[in-house]
Amino acid sequence: MNKYSRILNKEVRIYKEWVYKHYSEMTEDTDNGEFLGPSFDRMRESAISFVKNVEVKDVTETDLESILYCVARDNECEYLADFISSYKEWFKYLIERCIDSIYTTAKWQLVKRLPVYKDDSSVTDWVFKYINVDDEYTQRMSLSVLSEIDYKKAEQYAIEFWERDKYKGDTYAEEYQKIMALSVLYKIKSDKLSEYIEAARQLDFVYLKENADEIANSD
């Protein structure tokens, strides 16, 4: 184990102990918030040093768990996700490994940065996997990213997001999925935009209607 690995895993252990002491009821399944403890900055700096000085081929499962934990906890300013996106091999490795992890807030942060490599399909093709992750916000961010990578597919998925009934009964999720779908149709200048603006006005979603009116009056 190299010194960067030892420091990273030590700082993550210290931080997890603080979280458990002060937020013992919280888990990745019950809360995805950012817990700012006294050692947070130290932990994040250890993750940065690790990425700077360790090659992907030398990463252990413990290291991977620690890095994803750090990204997940840094979900307010998203500094660590931004930093990692400038290291292609690291970013590609984490986008591949994060999808099966428990770290929801790491998933959407990494997905949001896929356009950095929009000319490399070996990286951006992951958007099609993340768009089906079982988390509404990650799906929404994936759809937004798709509009920057492949506008034809973005239109297809936007319409699917609008018409599917996956979130029937969850008014928040259903409304915000439709808001994103409408936003994407607007962003890609879809011929179907006016149709969905009218559809939005017929639904009992206040924020969706506001978005539809803003888009309709934007030109």
N, C-alpha and C positions, 0 to 999 in steps of 0.2 A: 504494500500500500504506500503510495507516494504522500508527501507532506500535504499537498493540496487536498487530497482525498481525506486525510486524517482531520484536517482543519474543517473542511466542509461538513463532514459527518458529525464531528464534535459540536459545531455550532448549531446544526439542525437538532441534535439531541437536547442541547441546552434550551433552545427555543421551544421545542415541543413540551419540555418539562414545564416551562412558564405557561404555555397555553393550557396544559392539563390542570395546572394549579388554579388558574384564573377563569378558565372556560371549560371545565371538566365535562359539561354536557354536550359540547360541540364536537362534531365529527365532520368529515368531508361530505357525508350523506345528509347531515342535518343543517349545515351552515357552510357557506363558501365565502364568508367575509374575511377581511384582512385583519389579523390581530397584531396591533403594533405594541410589541413588548420592548423592554430595555435593550435586548440583544438583537433586535430586528436588523438594524443597519449592519451589524457585524456579520450576521448570517448571510445577508445579501451580498456583502463584499466577498465573503468566502466563496460564494457561488460564482461570482464574476472572476475571481482569481483562478478558480478551478477550470472554467471554460477557456480562459486565456492560456492556461499552461498545460492542460491535459488533452490528449487526442482521444477521439471517440472510441478508437479501438481498445483503449485501456480502461474504459469505464466499466465498473462492476454494477451489479443489480442494486447494491446499496447506494452507490453514487447516483445512479439513475433516479432512484426513489427520492433521494435528497434534493437533486436538482429540480425535479418536478414539484416537490413540496415547496421549494423556494419560489418558483414561478407562480404557483397557485396562491401563495400567501402575499405576493407582491402585486395583487390584482387591482389596487387603487391607482397607482401611478404607472403601472405596467413597464417600469424601467427595465427590469430584467428580461422580459420578453423582447423588448426593443433591442437590447444589447445582444441577445442571442441571435436575433434575426440577421445580424451582420456577420455571423460565422456560419457559412452555408452548411458545412458538414455537421456541425452541431445542430443547427436548426432542422435539417433534414432528418437527423437521427431522432430528435425529440418529437417532431410531428408524427413520425412513424410509431414511436413507442408510447406516446401520451394517449393515443386513442383508446387503448385498453386499460388505462389507469383509472383510479378513482378521482383524479384531480380535475373536476369540471372547470374550475376557473383557469387552469393552465390550458385546457383545450381551446376555449374561445379566444384566449390571448394569442396563442400560436396561430390559430386559423386566421385571425385578423391580419397577420403579417405575411400570409402567403403571396400577396401581390408583389412583395419585394422580389420574388423569383418568377414573375408572371411569364417570362420567356423560357422557363425550364419546366416542361410538363412533368418531369420525374418528381418535381416538388409540388407543383400546383394541382396535379391530379388528386392529391389528398383531400381537396375540398369536396369531392364527390363522396368520400367516405364520411367526412365530418358532418356533412349536411344531413346524414341519417343517424347521427349520434342521438342517444336517448336523453337529450337535454334541449329544451326549447330555445334557450338563449344561444347555445352553440349552433343550432340549426339556423337561427336568424342571422347570426354573424357570418355563417358560411354562405348563405344566400347573398348577402351584401357583397362578400368577397367575389363570388361567382360573377357578379355584374362587371367586375374589373378584369376578369380573366377570360370569360367566354360569354359574350352577350346573347348568343343564340340559346345556349343552355340555360342562361340566367332567365330568359323569358319563359322557357318551358317550366323551370322549377318554380318561378314566381307564380305562375298560374296554378301549378299543383299545390303550392302552399295555400293559395287563396281558396281553392275548391275542396281540399281534403277536409275531413271532419275529425282529424286526429285529436283536436283540442276542444271538441264540443263539450260544453259543460264547464270549461275553464275559460271564463270570459276574458280574463287578462291575457292569457296565452293566445287565444284565438284572435283577439283584437290586434295584438302586436305582431303576430305573424302576418296578418292582412296589411298592416301599416308598412311592414318591410316589403311585402310583395308589391304594393302600390309604389313604394319608393323606388324599387328596382325597375319596374316598368317605366317609370318616369326617367330614371337615370340612363336607361339604354334607349330611350326614345321609341318605345314599342308602339306599333300601330294599334295595339289593343288597349292603350292607356285610357282613352276616353270611355270605353266600355266599362272598365273597372272603376273609374271615377264615379260613374253613375251608379254602379253596383254598391259602392261604398256609401253613397248618400242614402241608399235604401235600407241600410242596416242600423241597428240601435247601438252604435259604438260612437261615443262622443269624439274621442281623439282621432278615430279613423275618419270621421266626417270632416274634422278640422284639417287633417292632412290632405284629404281629397280636395277641399276648397283651396288650400294653399297652393297645391300643385296646379289646379285648374286656373288659378289667377297669376301663376308665376311667369307666363309668357306675355 
